[in-house]
Amino acid sequence: MKWQGRRKSSNVDDRRGASSGRNFTGIGGSSLGKLLIPLLLKVITTKKGLIIVAIVLGVMYFTGNNPLQLLTGGSSNQITNSSTYKGTAEENELAEFSSTILANTEDIWNQLLKGYKEPKLVLFTNSVTSACGSASSATGPFYCPGDQTLYIDLSFFKEMETRLNAPGDFAQAYVIAHEVGHHIQKLMGTTDKLNRLRRQVSKTEYNRYSVMLELQADFYAGVWAHHSQKMTKIMEKGDLQEALNAANAIGDDRLQKKSTGRVVPDSFTHGTSAQRMRWFTKGFETGDFSQGDTFNAKSL
């Protein structure tokens, strides 16, 4: 894959080596808030107290501080960043690679979708907090619709190679493109429709809709690959097979068989290996965004 020397995205938040979690508890945390609330209520009952509170809040606002810190006793920031973190040469190259692939998806989708809003990408280690809640590295790469952000612990790429037997840079690019596919679904309103449906159907039926959502994200990844190759010639011989091998490796049937020795179709949430390869291939071969309606397809 010819990715070196290309543009990197400005939408990457590198949180590697950072400790995540809101600093609302611990020393001076929520306990202090409980003490301050009665005091503040007493102060604002007087005219002089109101003026003092208004001045304090105004100063905090214009200096970029969160007034909620008065009640929480700490910062409302999610991240305590480690400026001294230094990744290995291999990990740093993967970070550079991820930024480059994200930039490539931006170039493609900005041309394909009018008014495209670019997602963010957070690189993390061990655990992370998003608008969708906390997650560990074991979760794998994921997209959070709540903050329209992709989250990736770069160690997953090594896991793809060693545990899933799905090596290769284009296999890694497929993973990023798939998560960007979920961002497309958020922008199109598909994700929100499915979330509303969750409360109306059984778990088994919802799983089927989840499979359709995931296969559509695979299709969008294929559409990206089609246009990326057409516009930038980024792919080399063997790259397509790397993506298909990755799609095959993370099929529900394959993963279930490997972990439990049996396959339970009603519990599928992402699709079989064959389905995932088929929809990525369809997106890659056609490049036609309109052909990715997995929800009304006669067969998956």
C-alpha positions as CSV (number, residue, x, y, z in Angstrom):
1,M,0.0,0.0,0.0
2,K,1.5,3.3,-1.1
3,W,0.6,5.5,1.9
4,Q,3.9,7.1,2.9
5,G,4.4,10.8,2.1
6,R,0.6,11.5,1.8
7,R,-1.4,14.1,3.7
8,K,-2.2,13.4,7.3
9,S,-5.5,14.3,8.9
10,S,-5.9,17.2,11.3
11,N,-8.8,15.4,13.0
12,V,-6.6,13.0,15.1
13,D,-6.5,13.2,18.9
14,D,-3.6,11.2,20.1
15,R,-4.3,10.2,23.7
16,R,-1.8,7.4,23.9
17,G,-0.3,7.2,27.3
18,A,-3.2,9.2,28.8
19,S,-5.3,8.2,31.7
20,S,-9.0,8.6,30.9
21,G,-12.0,9.3,33.0
22,R,-13.7,12.4,34.3
23,N,-12.1,13.8,37.4
24,F,-15.4,14.2,39.3
25,T,-14.4,12.0,42.3
26,G,-11.5,11.4,44.5
27,I,-9.7,14.2,46.5
28,G,-11.9,17.3,46.4
29,G,-14.4,15.6,44.1
30,S,-18.1,15.1,44.5
31,S,-17.9,15.5,48.3
32,L,-16.7,19.1,47.9
33,G,-19.5,19.7,45.6
34,K,-22.0,18.7,48.3
35,L,-20.4,21.2,50.7
36,L,-20.4,24.0,48.2
37,I,-24.0,23.7,47.0
38,P,-25.6,24.8,50.3
39,L,-23.0,27.6,50.6
40,L,-23.7,28.9,47.1
41,L,-27.4,28.8,47.7
42,K,-27.0,30.9,50.8
43,V,-24.8,33.4,49.0
44,I,-27.0,34.0,46.0
45,T,-30.0,34.9,48.2
46,T,-28.4,38.3,48.7
47,K,-27.9,41.0,46.1
48,K,-24.2,41.4,47.0
49,G,-23.8,37.6,46.8
50,L,-25.4,37.5,43.3
51,I,-22.9,40.2,42.1
52,I,-19.9,38.2,43.5
53,V,-21.1,34.9,41.9
54,A,-21.8,36.6,38.5
55,I,-18.3,38.1,38.5
56,V,-16.6,34.8,39.4
57,L,-18.5,32.9,36.8
58,G,-17.8,35.6,34.2
59,V,-14.1,35.4,34.9
60,M,-14.1,31.6,34.7
61,Y,-16.0,31.7,31.4
62,F,-13.7,34.2,29.7
63,T,-10.5,32.5,30.9
64,G,-11.7,29.2,29.4
65,N,-12.5,27.4,32.7
66,N,-15.6,25.3,33.4
67,P,-17.8,26.9,36.1
68,L,-18.9,23.3,37.0
69,Q,-15.5,22.9,38.6
70,L,-16.9,24.8,41.6
71,L,-19.3,22.0,42.1
72,T,-17.1,19.1,41.2
73,G,-14.0,20.2,42.9
74,G,-11.9,19.3,39.9
75,S,-11.6,19.5,36.2
76,S,-14.3,18.3,33.9
77,N,-11.8,17.3,31.3
78,Q,-11.9,13.7,30.3
79,I,-8.2,13.3,29.7
80,T,-5.1,13.6,31.8
81,N,-2.5,13.6,29.1
82,S,1.0,12.2,29.5
83,S,3.2,14.6,27.5
84,T,6.2,12.3,28.2
85,Y,4.6,9.3,26.4
86,K,6.9,7.9,23.7
87,G,5.6,5.0,21.6
88,T,7.8,2.4,19.9
89,A,8.9,3.1,16.4
90,E,6.4,0.5,15.1
91,E,3.5,2.1,17.1
92,N,4.4,5.6,16.0
93,E,4.4,4.4,12.4
94,L,0.9,2.9,12.9
95,A,-0.3,6.3,14.3
96,E,1.1,8.0,11.3
97,F,-0.5,5.4,9.0
98,S,-3.9,5.8,10.7
99,S,-3.8,9.6,10.3
100,T,-2.9,9.2,6.6
101,I,-5.7,6.7,6.0
102,L,-8.2,9.0,7.8
103,A,-7.1,11.8,5.6
104,N,-7.7,9.7,2.5
105,T,-11.2,8.8,3.6
106,E,-11.8,12.6,4.1
107,D,-10.7,13.3,0.6
108,I,-12.9,10.6,-0.8
109,W,-16.1,11.2,1.2
110,N,-15.9,15.0,0.8
111,Q,-16.2,14.4,-3.0
112,L,-18.9,11.7,-2.7
113,L,-21.1,13.4,-0.1
114,K,-22.1,17.0,-0.3
115,G,-21.6,18.7,3.1
116,Y,-19.7,15.8,4.5
117,K,-18.8,16.4,8.1
118,E,-15.4,14.8,8.9
119,P,-15.2,12.5,12.0
120,K,-12.5,12.6,14.7
121,L,-10.1,9.8,15.4
122,V,-8.9,9.1,18.9
123,L,-5.8,6.9,19.4
124,F,-5.6,5.5,22.9
125,T,-3.9,2.8,25.0
126,N,-5.6,0.5,27.5
127,S,-8.9,2.4,28.0
128,V,-10.8,5.4,26.9
129,T,-13.9,7.4,27.8
130,S,-16.2,8.5,25.0
131,A,-19.7,9.9,24.8
132,C,-20.8,6.3,24.5
133,G,-19.2,5.4,27.8
134,S,-15.9,3.8,28.9
135,A,-14.2,1.1,26.8
136,S,-11.0,-1.0,27.1
137,S,-8.6,-2.1,24.4
138,A,-10.5,-5.5,24.4
139,T,-13.5,-3.7,22.9
140,G,-11.6,-3.3,19.6
141,P,-11.9,-0.3,17.3
142,F,-15.3,1.4,17.6
143,Y,-17.3,4.4,16.4
144,C,-19.3,6.5,18.9
145,P,-22.3,8.2,17.3
146,G,-22.6,10.4,20.4
147,D,-19.4,12.4,19.6
148,Q,-19.0,11.2,16.0
149,T,-15.5,9.9,16.8
150,L,-13.6,6.7,15.9
151,Y,-11.6,5.1,18.7
152,I,-8.6,2.8,18.1
153,D,-6.0,1.2,20.4
154,L,-3.2,0.6,17.9
155,S,-2.4,-2.7,19.6
156,F,-5.5,-4.1,17.8
157,F,-3.5,-4.1,14.5
158,K,-0.9,-6.4,16.1
159,E,-3.7,-8.6,17.3
160,M,-5.1,-8.8,13.8
161,E,-1.8,-10.1,12.6
162,T,-1.1,-12.6,15.5
163,R,-4.5,-13.7,16.8
164,L,-6.8,-13.3,13.7
165,N,-4.2,-14.1,11.1
166,A,-5.2,-11.0,9.1
167,P,-1.9,-9.1,8.5
168,G,-1.2,-6.2,6.1
169,D,-1.6,-2.5,6.0
170,F,-4.6,-2.6,3.7
171,A,-6.3,-4.9,6.2
172,Q,-5.7,-2.2,8.8
173,A,-7.0,0.5,6.4
174,Y,-10.2,-1.6,5.9
175,V,-10.8,-1.5,9.7
176,I,-10.5,2.3,9.7
177,A,-12.7,2.6,6.6
178,H,-15.3,0.4,8.2
179,E,-15.6,2.6,11.2
180,V,-15.8,5.7,9.0
181,G,-18.6,3.8,7.3
182,H,-20.5,3.9,10.6
183,H,-19.9,7.7,10.6
184,I,-21.6,7.8,7.2
185,Q,-24.6,6.0,8.7
186,K,-24.8,8.5,11.5
187,L,-24.8,11.4,9.0
188,M,-27.4,9.7,6.9
189,G,-29.7,9.1,9.9
190,T,-29.5,5.3,9.7
191,T,-27.9,4.9,13.1
192,D,-30.6,6.9,14.8
193,K,-33.4,5.0,13.1
194,L,-31.8,1.7,14.3
195,N,-31.5,3.0,17.9
196,R,-35.2,3.9,17.9
197,L,-36.0,0.4,16.6
198,R,-34.0,-1.2,19.5
199,R,-36.9,-0.5,21.9
200,Q,-39.5,-1.9,19.5
201,V,-38.3,-5.4,18.6
202,S,-36.9,-8.5,20.2
203,K,-33.2,-9.0,20.8
204,T,-33.0,-11.6,18.0
205,E,-34.7,-9.3,15.5
206,Y,-32.6,-6.4,16.5
207,N,-29.5,-8.6,16.0
208,R,-30.6,-9.0,12.4
209,Y,-30.8,-5.3,11.9
210,S,-27.4,-4.9,13.6
211,V,-26.0,-7.3,11.0
212,M,-27.5,-5.2,8.2
213,L,-25.8,-2.1,9.7
214,E,-22.4,-3.7,9.9
215,L,-22.6,-5.1,6.4
216,Q,-23.5,-1.7,5.1
217,A,-20.4,-0.3,6.8
218,D,-18.4,-2.9,5.1
219,F,-20.0,-1.9,1.8
220,Y,-19.1,1.8,2.4
221,A,-15.5,0.7,3.2
222,G,-15.5,-1.0,-0.3
223,V,-16.8,2.2,-1.9
224,W,-14.0,4.1,-0.3
225,A,-11.4,1.7,-1.5
226,H,-12.9,1.8,-5.1
227,H,-12.7,5.6,-5.3
228,S,-9.4,5.9,-3.4
229,Q,-7.7,3.6,-5.9
230,K,-9.3,5.4,-8.8
231,M,-8.2,8.8,-7.6
232,T,-4.9,8.1,-5.8
233,K,-3.7,4.7,-6.9
234,I,-2.9,3.9,-3.3
235,M,-3.4,0.1,-3.6
236,E,-0.8,-2.3,-4.6
237,K,-0.9,-6.0,-5.6
238,G,-2.3,-8.1,-2.8
239,D,-4.0,-5.3,-1.0
240,L,-7.5,-6.3,-1.9
241,Q,-6.9,-9.8,-0.7
242,E,-5.6,-8.4,2.6
243,A,-8.9,-6.6,3.1
244,L,-11.0,-9.6,2.2
245,N,-8.9,-11.8,4.5
246,A,-9.6,-9.3,7.4
247,A,-13.3,-9.3,6.6
248,N,-13.3,-13.1,6.6
249,A,-11.3,-13.2,9.9
250,I,-13.9,-11.1,11.8
251,G,-17.1,-12.8,10.6
252,D,-19.4,-13.8,13.4
253,D,-19.5,-17.5,12.4
254,R,-15.7,-17.7,12.3
255,L,-15.2,-16.0,15.6
256,Q,-17.9,-18.0,17.4
257,K,-16.5,-21.3,16.0
258,K,-13.0,-20.3,17.2
259,S,-14.0,-19.3,20.7
260,T,-16.8,-21.7,21.6
261,G,-16.7,-24.4,19.0
262,R,-20.2,-23.8,17.8
263,V,-22.2,-21.2,15.8
264,V,-25.4,-19.5,16.9
265,P,-26.8,-17.5,14.0
266,D,-29.5,-15.7,16.1
267,S,-26.7,-14.1,18.1
268,F,-24.9,-12.7,15.1
269,T,-24.4,-8.9,15.2
270,H,-21.9,-8.3,12.4
271,G,-22.5,-10.9,9.8
272,T,-20.8,-14.1,8.6
273,S,-17.4,-14.1,7.0
274,A,-19.0,-14.7,3.6
275,Q,-21.4,-11.8,4.0
276,R,-18.7,-9.4,5.1
277,M,-16.5,-10.2,2.2
278,R,-19.4,-10.1,-0.3
279,W,-20.6,-6.6,0.7
280,F,-17.1,-5.1,0.8
281,T,-16.5,-6.6,-2.6
282,K,-19.7,-5.1,-3.9
283,G,-18.7,-1.7,-2.7
284,F,-15.3,-2.0,-4.2
285,E,-16.4,-3.3,-7.6
286,T,-19.3,-0.9,-8.1
287,G,-18.2,2.2,-6.2
288,D,-21.9,3.1,-6.3
289,F,-23.1,4.5,-2.9
290,S,-26.7,3.8,-3.8
291,Q,-26.2,0.1,-4.0
292,G,-25.5,-0.3,-0.3
293,D,-29.1,-0.7,1.0
294,T,-28.5,-3.8,3.0
295,F,-31.8,-3.2,4.9
296,N,-33.9,-3.9,1.8
297,A,-31.6,-6.4,0.0
298,K,-33.3,-9.6,-1.1
299,S,-30.5,-11.5,0.4
300,L,-27.5,-10.6,2.5
